Amino acid sequence: MTHIPKGPDHLLTAAELAEALNVPLSWVREKTGRNLIPHYKLGKYARYDLTEVMEYFEKKAQPTSPQTAAEFLRRKESGRRS
């Protein structure tokens, strides 16, 4: 497991974002290539602000969703399960 640095100024790599979201790296790359998740291009590299990505998913969340992605990550970080 990779340590994911936290902080307002840290941009994540695609691999770090995939781990934080618990999704395959291919999913992050596919969504990035289709401009479906917020990202920054640094030359040929894409970088992600976890807060912006989480806010994006919260806005896109369906009203019937039992928990938002941000709630899931908060629980994951605290070691609780829902």
Secondary structure as UniProt FT lines:
FT   TURN            8..9
FT   HELIX           14..21
FT   HELIX           25..33
FT   TURN            34..35
FT   STRAND          40..42
FT   TURN            43..44
FT   STRAND          45..48
FT   HELIX           50..60
FT   TURN            63..64
FT   HELIX           69..78
//
